[in-house]
Amino acid sequence: MSQKIAIYPGTFDPITLGHIDIAERSSKIFDKVFVVIGVNSNKKSLFSEKERYQMVVDSLSHLLNIEVVTYNGLIVDIAEKLGANTIIRGLRAVSDFDYEYQIALMNRKICSNIDTIFMLPDEKYTYLSSSIVRELAQYNEDIHHFVSSNVAAELRKKFGKNIVEIV
């Protein structure tokens, strides 16, 4: 019996509790999940590739069947390279669906043996995005409901402020 292998791609700038929720649930469905951090030199990220990698590794260290990798290229290419036949995408709202649907169809056109599944995060994370977290952190708002403590610490370092973290 072959292993069920999936990839969960994203920029994770930074990884949020919504991302972690999708990763945790994916790890229960698949034998192996590769969390693929997209590296795009044309896209301005708050965190470097190395910083994002470390935050994701730290945030997902409790999931033994997850491996974190970085990649610059088409997602179907890394899926094939890693032996995955499924791409996991999180959908927060209906507005995400149209874009994700187009990408899924294009990926299928490029590589017909790779399927995309859409997962909804827990309802408490449906409004959450990395860009919202970055903006809140920039203005020193409480972010403890949105990111893990290691990510909050990295955001404090990045913005040089005392970001509120209630434990």
Backbone as JSON Lines, residues from 0, in Angstrom:
{"i":0,"aa":"M","n":[0.84,-1.18,0.0],"ca":[0.0,0.0,0.0],"c":[0.89,1.24,0.0]}
{"i":1,"aa":"S","n":[0.63,2.15,-0.92],"ca":[1.46,3.34,-1.01],"c":[1.05,4.38,0.03]}
{"i":2,"aa":"Q","n":[2.01,5.2,0.38],"ca":[1.75,6.26,1.35],"c":[0.94,7.38,0.73]}
{"i":3,"aa":"K","n":[0.08,7.99,1.55],"ca":[-0.66,9.17,1.12],"c":[0.2,10.38,1.5]}
{"i":4,"aa":"I","n":[0.72,11.06,0.46],"ca":[1.62,12.19,0.68],"c":[0.99,13.44,0.08]}
{"i":5,"aa":"A","n":[1.02,14.52,0.86],"ca":[0.46,15.79,0.41],"c":[1.46,16.91,0.66]}
{"i":6,"aa":"I","n":[1.22,18.0,-0.04],"ca":[1.98,19.22,0.24],"c":[0.98,20.3,0.65]}
{"i":7,"aa":"Y","n":[1.43,21.16,1.54],"ca":[0.64,22.3,1.99],"c":[1.5,23.54,1.74]}
{"i":8,"aa":"P","n":[1.31,24.18,0.58],"ca":[2.15,25.32,0.22],"c":[1.61,26.65,0.73]}
{"i":9,"aa":"G","n":[2.51,27.59,0.93],"ca":[2.15,28.95,1.31],"c":[3.39,29.78,1.51]}
{"i":10,"aa":"T","n":[3.19,31.08,1.7],"ca":[4.34,31.94,2.0],"c":[4.61,31.97,3.5]}
{"i":11,"aa":"F","n":[3.59,31.79,4.32],"ca":[3.74,31.71,5.77],"c":[4.57,32.88,6.3]}
{"i":12,"aa":"D","n":[4.12,34.09,6.01],"ca":[4.85,35.31,6.36],"c":[4.05,36.22,7.27]}
{"i":13,"aa":"P","n":[3.83,35.81,8.53],"ca":[4.29,34.62,9.24],"c":[3.21,33.54,9.25]}
{"i":14,"aa":"I","n":[3.58,32.37,9.78],"ca":[2.63,31.29,9.99],"c":[1.67,31.72,11.1]}
{"i":15,"aa":"T","n":[0.39,31.45,10.88],"ca":[-0.64,31.84,11.86],"c":[-1.26,30.58,12.48]}
{"i":16,"aa":"L","n":[-2.09,30.78,13.48],"ca":[-2.81,29.66,14.08],"c":[-3.77,29.02,13.07]}
{"i":17,"aa":"G","n":[-4.24,29.78,12.11],"ca":[-5.07,29.21,11.05],"c":[-4.28,28.23,10.19]}
{"i":18,"aa":"H","n":[-3.04,28.62,9.83],"ca":[-2.16,27.71,9.09],"c":[-1.9,26.44,9.91]}
{"i":19,"aa":"I","n":[-1.62,26.63,11.18],"ca":[-1.32,25.49,12.06],"c":[-2.52,24.57,12.15]}
{"i":20,"aa":"D","n":[-3.72,25.13,12.24],"ca":[-4.94,24.33,12.28],"c":[-5.06,23.45,11.04]}
{"i":21,"aa":"I","n":[-4.83,24.01,9.86],"ca":[-4.9,23.24,8.61],"c":[-3.81,22.16,8.6]}
{"i":22,"aa":"A","n":[-2.61,22.5,9.04],"ca":[-1.51,21.52,9.08],"c":[-1.84,20.36,10.03]}
{"i":23,"aa":"E","n":[-2.37,20.69,11.19],"ca":[-2.71,19.64,12.16],"c":[-3.76,18.69,11.6]}
{"i":24,"aa":"R","n":[-4.79,19.23,11.0],"ca":[-5.85,18.39,10.46],"c":[-5.37,17.59,9.25]}
{"i":25,"aa":"S","n":[-4.5,18.19,8.44],"ca":[-3.93,17.48,7.29],"c":[-3.06,16.32,7.74]}
{"i":26,"aa":"S","n":[-2.35,16.52,8.85],"ca":[-1.46,15.46,9.35],"c":[-2.24,14.23,9.82]}
{"i":27,"aa":"K","n":[-3.53,14.4,10.1],"ca":[-4.37,13.26,10.49],"c":[-4.91,12.5,9.28]}
{"i":28,"aa":"I","n":[-4.93,13.14,8.14],"ca":[-5.49,12.55,6.93],"c":[-4.41,11.86,6.09]}
{"i":29,"aa":"F","n":[-3.22,12.47,6.06],"ca":[-2.15,11.99,5.2],"c":[-1.03,11.35,6.03]}
{"i":30,"aa":"D","n":[-0.36,10.39,5.41],"ca":[0.78,9.75,6.07],"c":[1.94,10.71,6.22]}
{"i":31,"aa":"K","n":[2.13,11.57,5.22],"ca":[3.23,12.53,5.21],"c":[2.71,13.82,4.6]}
{"i":32,"aa":"V","n":[3.03,14.95,5.25],"ca":[2.67,16.26,4.72],"c":[3.94,17.09,4.67]}
{"i":33,"aa":"F","n":[4.22,17.61,3.5],"ca":[5.32,18.56,3.34],"c":[4.72,19.96,3.36]}
{"i":34,"aa":"V","n":[5.13,20.77,4.31],"ca":[4.73,22.17,4.32],"c":[5.78,22.88,3.47]}
{"i":35,"aa":"V","n":[5.33,23.44,2.36],"ca":[6.23,24.04,1.38],"c":[6.15,25.56,1.5]}
{"i":36,"aa":"I","n":[7.25,26.15,1.93],"ca":[7.33,27.6,2.04],"c":[7.76,28.15,0.68]}
{"i":37,"aa":"G","n":[6.86,28.9,0.08],"ca":[7.14,29.48,-1.22],"c":[8.14,30.61,-1.12]}
{"i":38,"aa":"V","n":[9.14,30.55,-1.97],"ca":[10.17,31.59,-2.02],"c":[10.05,32.26,-3.37]}
{"i":39,"aa":"N","n":[9.69,33.52,-3.36],"ca":[9.51,34.28,-4.59],"c":[10.29,35.58,-4.45]}
{"i":40,"aa":"S","n":[11.38,35.7,-5.19],"ca":[12.23,36.88,-5.07],"c":[11.52,38.15,-5.53]}
{"i":41,"aa":"N","n":[10.43,38.02,-6.28],"ca":[9.67,39.19,-6.73],"c":[8.66,39.66,-5.68]}
{"i":42,"aa":"K","n":[8.44,38.86,-4.65],"ca":[7.45,39.19,-3.63],"c":[8.17,39.69,-2.38]}
{"i":43,"aa":"K","n":[7.74,40.82,-1.88],"ca":[8.35,41.39,-0.68],"c":[7.76,40.73,0.55]}
{"i":44,"aa":"S","n":[8.61,40.06,1.31],"ca":[8.18,39.4,2.54],"c":[8.74,40.14,3.74]}
{"i":45,"aa":"L","n":[8.02,40.13,4.84],"ca":[8.52,40.73,6.07],"c":[9.68,39.9,6.6]}
{"i":46,"aa":"F","n":[9.51,38.57,6.57],"ca":[10.52,37.67,7.1],"c":[11.3,37.03,5.96]}
{"i":47,"aa":"S","n":[12.57,36.79,6.2],"ca":[13.41,36.11,5.21],"c":[13.0,34.65,5.08]}
{"i":48,"aa":"E","n":[13.49,34.0,4.07],"ca":[13.24,32.58,3.87],"c":[13.67,31.78,5.1]}
{"i":49,"aa":"K","n":[14.85,32.08,5.61],"ca":[15.39,31.38,6.78],"c":[14.51,31.61,8.02]}
{"i":50,"aa":"E","n":[14.07,32.85,8.23],"ca":[13.21,33.16,9.38],"c":[11.87,32.44,9.28]}
{"i":51,"aa":"R","n":[11.27,32.47,8.09],"ca":[9.98,31.8,7.91],"c":[10.13,30.3,8.12]}
{"i":52,"aa":"Y","n":[11.19,29.73,7.58],"ca":[11.44,28.3,7.74],"c":[11.51,27.94,9.23]}
{"i":53,"aa":"Q","n":[12.28,28.71,10.0],"ca":[12.44,28.39,11.42],"c":[11.14,28.55,12.19]}
{"i":54,"aa":"M","n":[10.37,29.59,11.88],"ca":[9.08,29.78,12.56],"c":[8.13,28.63,12.27]}
{"i":55,"aa":"V","n":[8.1,28.18,11.02],"ca":[7.2,27.08,10.65],"c":[7.66,25.79,11.32]}
{"i":56,"aa":"V","n":[8.96,25.51,11.28],"ca":[9.49,24.31,11.93],"c":[9.14,24.32,13.41]}
{"i":57,"aa":"D","n":[9.38,25.43,14.08],"ca":[9.08,25.53,15.52],"c":[7.58,25.38,15.8]}
{"i":58,"aa":"S","n":[6.75,25.98,14.95],"ca":[5.31,25.96,15.17],"c":[4.69,24.59,14.92]}
{"i":59,"aa":"L","n":[5.34,23.78,14.1],"ca":[4.78,22.47,13.73],"c":[5.58,21.3,14.27]}
{"i":60,"aa":"S","n":[6.5,21.55,15.19],"ca":[7.39,20.5,15.69],"c":[6.63,19.37,16.41]}
{"i":61,"aa":"H","n":[5.42,19.63,16.86],"ca":[4.63,18.61,17.54],"c":[3.98,17.61,16.57]}
{"i":62,"aa":"L","n":[4.08,17.88,15.28],"ca":[3.47,17.01,14.27],"c":[4.57,16.17,13.62]}
{"i":63,"aa":"L","n":[4.62,14.91,13.98],"ca":[5.74,14.05,13.59],"c":[5.75,13.66,12.12]}
{"i":64,"aa":"N","n":[4.62,13.75,11.43],"ca":[4.61,13.37,10.02],"c":[4.62,14.58,9.08]}
{"i":65,"aa":"I","n":[5.08,15.71,9.62],"ca":[5.2,16.92,8.8],"c":[6.67,17.27,8.64]}
{"i":66,"aa":"E","n":[7.02,17.61,7.4],"ca":[8.37,18.08,7.1],"c":[8.25,19.42,6.4]}
{"i":67,"aa":"V","n":[9.13,20.35,6.75],"ca":[9.09,21.69,6.18],"c":[10.21,21.84,5.16]}
{"i":68,"aa":"V","n":[9.85,22.36,3.99],"ca":[10.83,22.6,2.93],"c":[10.55,23.98,2.32]}
{"i":69,"aa":"T","n":[11.54,24.52,1.64],"ca":[11.35,25.77,0.9],"c":[11.48,25.44,-0.58]}
{"i":70,"aa":"Y","n":[10.83,26.26,-1.41],"ca":[10.87,25.99,-2.85],"c":[10.55,27.25,-3.62]}
{"i":71,"aa":"N","n":[11.27,27.42,-4.73],"ca":[11.03,28.53,-5.64],"c":[10.72,27.93,-7.0]}
{"i":72,"aa":"G","n":[9.47,27.88,-7.34],"ca":[9.06,27.31,-8.62],"c":[7.6,26.94,-8.59]}
{"i":73,"aa":"L","n":[7.18,26.21,-9.6],"ca":[5.79,25.78,-9.68],"c":[5.49,24.74,-8.62]}
{"i":74,"aa":"I","n":[4.37,24.87,-7.99],"ca":[4.01,23.99,-6.88],"c":[3.83,22.55,-7.35]}
{"i":75,"aa":"V","n":[3.35,22.34,-8.57],"ca":[3.2,20.97,-9.06],"c":[4.56,20.3,-9.25]}
{"i":76,"aa":"D","n":[5.59,21.08,-9.56],"ca":[6.93,20.52,-9.72],"c":[7.46,19.98,-8.4]}
{"i":77,"aa":"I","n":[7.29,20.75,-7.32],"ca":[7.77,20.27,-6.01],"c":[6.9,19.11,-5.53]}
{"i":78,"aa":"A","n":[5.61,19.13,-5.85],"ca":[4.74,18.02,-5.47],"c":[5.25,16.73,-6.12]}
{"i":79,"aa":"E","n":[5.54,16.78,-7.4],"ca":[6.06,15.6,-8.09],"c":[7.4,15.16,-7.5]}
{"i":80,"aa":"K","n":[8.26,16.12,-7.26],"ca":[9.6,15.81,-6.72],"c":[9.5,15.11,-5.36]}
{"i":81,"aa":"L","n":[8.52,15.51,-4.55],"ca":[8.36,14.95,-3.21],"c":[7.47,13.7,-3.19]}
{"i":82,"aa":"G","n":[6.93,13.34,-4.34],"ca":[6.08,12.15,-4.4],"c":[4.67,12.39,-3.91]}
{"i":83,"aa":"A","n":[4.24,13.63,-3.88],"ca":[2.9,13.96,-3.41],"c":[1.91,13.93,-4.56]}
{"i":84,"aa":"N","n":[0.7,13.5,-4.28],"ca":[-0.34,13.54,-5.3],"c":[-1.5,14.45,-4.89]}
{"i":85,"aa":"T","n":[-1.31,15.16,-3.78],"ca":[-2.35,16.07,-3.3],"c":[-1.73,17.39,-2.84]}
{"i":86,"aa":"I","n":[-2.39,18.47,-3.22],"ca":[-2.04,19.82,-2.76],"c":[-3.16,20.26,-1.82]}
{"i":87,"aa":"I","n":[-2.79,20.7,-0.64],"ca":[-3.76,21.18,0.34],"c":[-3.78,22.71,0.29]}
{"i":88,"aa":"R","n":[-4.96,23.26,0.2],"ca":[-5.11,24.72,0.22],"c":[-6.17,25.08,1.25]}
{"i":89,"aa":"G","n":[-5.89,26.08,2.04],"ca":[-6.85,26.57,3.01],"c":[-7.73,27.64,2.39]}
{"i":90,"aa":"L","n":[-9.01,27.58,2.71],"ca":[-9.96,28.6,2.25],"c":[-10.57,29.26,3.48]}
{"i":91,"aa":"R","n":[-10.43,30.57,3.58],"ca":[-11.02,31.28,4.71],"c":[-12.42,31.76,4.39]}
{"i":92,"aa":"A","n":[-12.61,32.2,3.16],"ca":[-13.89,32.81,2.79],"c":[-14.19,32.51,1.33]}
{"i":93,"aa":"V","n":[-15.41,32.79,0.94],"ca":[-15.82,32.57,-0.45],"c":[-14.91,33.36,-1.39]}
{"i":94,"aa":"S","n":[-14.45,34.5,-0.96],"ca":[-13.58,35.33,-1.82],"c":[-12.28,34.62,-2.17]}
{"i":95,"aa":"D","n":[-11.81,33.72,-1.33],"ca":[-10.59,32.94,-1.63],"c":[-10.84,31.9,-2.72]}
{"i":96,"aa":"F","n":[-12.08,31.41,-2.81],"ca":[-12.36,30.27,-3.65],"c":[-12.07,30.52,-5.12]}
{"i":97,"aa":"D","n":[-12.49,31.64,-5.66],"ca":[-12.33,31.89,-7.09],"c":[-10.87,31.8,-7.51]}
{"i":98,"aa":"Y","n":[-10.0,32.47,-6.78],"ca":[-8.57,32.44,-7.1],"c":[-8.01,31.02,-6.94]}
{"i":99,"aa":"E","n":[-8.31,30.39,-5.83],"ca":[-7.79,29.04,-5.56],"c":[-8.31,28.03,-6.57]}
{"i":100,"aa":"Y","n":[-9.54,28.18,-6.99],"ca":[-10.13,27.31,-7.99],"c":[-9.38,27.41,-9.32]}
{"i":101,"aa":"Q","n":[-9.07,28.63,-9.74],"ca":[-8.32,28.84,-10.98],"c":[-6.94,28.2,-10.9]}
{"i":102,"aa":"I","n":[-6.27,28.38,-9.77],"ca":[-4.93,27.8,-9.58],"c":[-5.02,26.27,-9.59]}
{"i":103,"aa":"A","n":[-6.02,25.71,-8.93],"ca":[-6.19,24.26,-8.88],"c":[-6.41,23.69,-10.29]}
{"i":104,"aa":"L","n":[-7.23,24.36,-11.09],"ca":[-7.48,23.9,-12.46],"c":[-6.21,23.99,-13.31]}
{"i":105,"aa":"M","n":[-5.45,25.06,-13.12],"ca":[-4.2,25.21,-13.87],"c":[-3.21,24.13,-13.45]}
{"i":106,"aa":"N","n":[-3.11,23.87,-12.16],"ca":[-2.21,22.81,-11.68],"c":[-2.61,21.46,-12.26]}
{"i":107,"aa":"R","n":[-3.9,21.19,-12.32],"ca":[-4.38,19.92,-12.88],"c":[-4.06,19.84,-14.37]}
{"i":108,"aa":"K","n":[-4.15,20.96,-15.06],"ca":[-3.82,20.99,-16.49],"c":[-2.34,20.67,-16.7]}
{"i":109,"aa":"I","n":[-1.49,21.21,-15.84],"ca":[-0.05,20.99,-15.94],"c":[0.3,19.55,-15.54]}
{"i":110,"aa":"C","n":[-0.34,19.07,-14.49],"ca":[-0.01,17.74,-13.96],"c":[-1.3,17.07,-13.52]}
{"i":111,"aa":"S","n":[-1.88,16.25,-14.38],"ca":[-3.21,15.7,-14.15],"c":[-3.29,14.69,-13.01]}
{"i":112,"aa":"N","n":[-2.17,14.19,-12.54],"ca":[-2.22,13.2,-11.45],"c":[-2.09,13.82,-10.07]}
{"i":113,"aa":"I","n":[-2.12,15.14,-10.0],"ca":[-2.07,15.82,-8.7],"c":[-3.39,16.54,-8.47]}
{"i":114,"aa":"D","n":[-4.05,16.18,-7.37],"ca":[-5.32,16.79,-7.01],"c":[-5.13,17.88,-5.96]}
{"i":115,"aa":"T","n":[-6.07,18.8,-5.91],"ca":[-6.08,19.84,-4.88],"c":[-7.29,19.61,-4.0]}
{"i":116,"aa":"I","n":[-7.07,19.67,-2.68],"ca":[-8.21,19.65,-1.77],"c":[-8.22,20.96,-1.0]}
{"i":117,"aa":"F","n":[-9.4,21.44,-0.73],"ca":[-9.58,22.68,0.01],"c":[-10.03,22.35,1.41]}
{"i":118,"aa":"M","n":[-9.41,22.98,2.37],"ca":[-9.78,22.77,3.78],"c":[-10.16,24.11,4.39]}
{"i":119,"aa":"L","n":[-11.18,24.08,5.2],"ca":[-11.59,25.27,5.93],"c":[-10.95,25.25,7.3]}
{"i":120,"aa":"P","n":[-10.4,26.37,7.73],"ca":[-9.85,26.4,9.09],"c":[-10.98,26.42,10.1]}
{"i":121,"aa":"D","n":[-10.64,26.19,11.34],"ca":[-11.61,26.36,12.41],"c":[-12.25,27.74,12.25]}
{"i":122,"aa":"E","n":[-13.53,27.83,12.55],"ca":[-14.26,29.09,12.32],"c":[-13.64,30.28,13.02]}
{"i":123,"aa":"K","n":[-12.93,30.06,14.12],"ca":[-12.32,31.21,14.82],"c":[-11.15,31.8,14.05]}
{"i":124,"aa":"Y","n":[-10.71,31.12,12.97],"ca":[-9.59,31.63,12.17],"c":[-10.01,32.07,10.77]}
{"i":125,"aa":"T","n":[-11.3,32.09,10.47],"ca":[-11.73,32.36,9.1],"c":[-11.39,33.77,8.63]}
{"i":126,"aa":"Y","n":[-11.21,34.69,9.5],"ca":[-10.88,36.07,9.13],"c":[-9.39,36.34,9.18]}
{"i":127,"aa":"L","n":[-8.63,35.37,9.62],"ca":[-7.21,35.56,9.92],"c":[-6.33,35.39,8.69]}
{"i":128,"aa":"S","n":[-5.38,36.3,8.53],"ca":[-4.38,36.19,7.47],"c":[-3.05,36.71,7.99]}
{"i":129,"aa":"S","n":[-1.99,36.31,7.33],"ca":[-0.65,36.78,7.71],"c":[-0.56,38.3,7.6]}
{"i":130,"aa":"S","n":[-1.19,38.87,6.57],"ca":[-1.11,40.33,6.4],"c":[-1.82,41.06,7.54]}
{"i":131,"aa":"I","n":[-2.92,40.52,8.04],"ca":[-3.6,41.13,9.19],"c":[-2.71,41.05,10.42]}
{"i":132,"aa":"V","n":[-2.08,39.9,10.63],"ca":[-1.18,39.74,11.78],"c":[-0.02,40.73,11.69]}
{"i":133,"aa":"R","n":[0.57,40.87,10.52],"ca":[1.69,41.82,10.36],"c":[1.25,43.25,10.69]}
{"i":134,"aa":"E","n":[0.07,43.61,10.22],"ca":[-0.41,44.97,10.48],"c":[-0.69,45.18,11.96]}
{"i":135,"aa":"L","n":[-1.33,44.22,12.6],"ca":[-1.59,44.35,14.03],"c":[-0.28,44.46,14.81]}
{"i":136,"aa":"A","n":[0.69,43.63,14.45],"ca":[1.98,43.66,15.14],"c":[2.7,44.99,14.93]}
{"i":137,"aa":"Q","n":[2.6,45.51,13.74],"ca":[3.24,46.79,13.44],"c":[2.71,47.9,14.35]}
{"i":138,"aa":"Y","n":[1.43,47.82,14.72],"ca":[0.82,48.83,15.57],"c":[0.71,48.39,17.03]}
{"i":139,"aa":"N","n":[1.51,47.39,17.38],"ca":[1.65,46.95,18.76],"c":[0.34,46.44,19.37]}
{"i":140,"aa":"E","n":[-0.47,45.8,18.55],"ca":[-1.73,45.24,19.04],"c":[-1.5,43.82,19.56]}
{"i":141,"aa":"D","n":[-2.41,43.35,20.38],"ca":[-2.36,42.02,20.95],"c":[-2.54,40.97,19.84]}
{"i":142,"aa":"I","n":[-1.57,40.09,19.67],"ca":[-1.64,39.08,18.6],"c":[-1.66,37.65,19.14]}
{"i":143,"aa":"H","n":[-1.78,37.49,20.44],"ca":[-1.65,36.14,21.01],"c":[-2.76,35.18,20.57]}
{"i":144,"aa":"H","n":[-3.87,35.69,20.09],"ca":[-4.94,34.81,19.6],"c":[-4.71,34.38,18.15]}
{"i":145,"aa":"F","n":[-3.66,34.89,17.52],"ca":[-3.47,34.71,16.09],"c":[-2.23,33.92,15.7]}
{"i":146,"aa":"V","n":[-1.21,33.94,16.56],"ca":[0.06,33.27,16.25],"c":[0.59,32.56,17.49]}
{"i":147,"aa":"S","n":[1.48,31.6,17.27],"ca":[2.1,30.91,18.39],"c":[3.11,31.84,19.07]}
{"i":148,"aa":"S","n":[3.53,31.49,20.27],"ca":[4.42,32.36,21.04],"c":[5.76,32.59,20.35]}
{"i":149,"aa":"N","n":[6.28,31.57,19.64],"ca":[7.55,31.78,18.93],"c":[7.41,32.8,17.81]}
{"i":150,"aa":"V","n":[6.27,32.81,17.13],"ca":[6.04,33.78,16.06],"c":[5.84,35.17,16.65]}
{"i":151,"aa":"A","n":[5.12,35.27,17.75],"ca":[4.94,36.56,18.42],"c":[6.3,37.15,18.8]}
{"i":152,"aa":"A","n":[7.2,36.31,19.28],"ca":[8.54,36.78,19.66],"c":[9.3,37.31,18.44]}
{"i":153,"aa":"E","n":[9.17,36.62,17.31],"ca":[9.84,37.07,16.08],"c":[9.25,38.39,15.59]}
{"i":154,"aa":"L","n":[7.94,38.55,15.72],"ca":[7.31,39.81,15.33],"c":[7.76,40.94,16.25]}
{"i":155,"aa":"R","n":[7.92,40.67,17.54],"ca":[8.44,41.69,18.47],"c":[9.83,42.14,18.03]}
{"i":156,"aa":"K","n":[10.66,41.17,17.69],"ca":[12.03,41.49,17.24],"c":[11.99,42.33,15.96]}
{"i":157,"aa":"K","n":[11.13,41.93,15.03],"ca":[11.07,42.59,13.73],"c":[10.61,44.03,13.86]}
{"i":158,"aa":"F","n":[9.62,44.27,14.7],"ca":[9.08,45.62,14.82],"c":[9.69,46.4,15.97]}
{"i":159,"aa":"G","n":[10.49,45.73,16.8],"ca":[11.18,46.42,17.88],"c":[10.24,47.03,18.9]}
{"i":160,"aa":"K","n":[9.1,46.4,19.08],"ca":[8.11,46.9,20.03],"c":[7.74,45.8,20.99]}
{"i":161,"aa":"N","n":[7.09,46.18,22.04],"ca":[6.63,45.23,23.04],"c":[5.23,44.76,22.66]}
{"i":162,"aa":"I","n":[5.14,43.83,21.71],"ca":[3.85,43.32,21.28],"c":[3.23,42.57,22.45]}
{"i":163,"aa":"V","n":[1.99,42.89,22.72],"ca":[1.29,42.28,23.85],"c":[1.11,40.78,23.61]}
{"i":164,"aa":"E","n":[1.51,40.01,24.59],"ca":[1.29,38.57,24.52],"c":[0.82,38.13,25.89]}
{"i":165,"aa":"I","n":[-0.43,37.72,25.98],"ca":[-1.0,37.29,27.22],"c":[-0.93,35.77,27.27]}
{"i":166,"aa":"V","n":[-0.37,35.24,28.3],"ca":[-0.25,33.78,28.4],"c":[-1.21,33.26,29.44]}
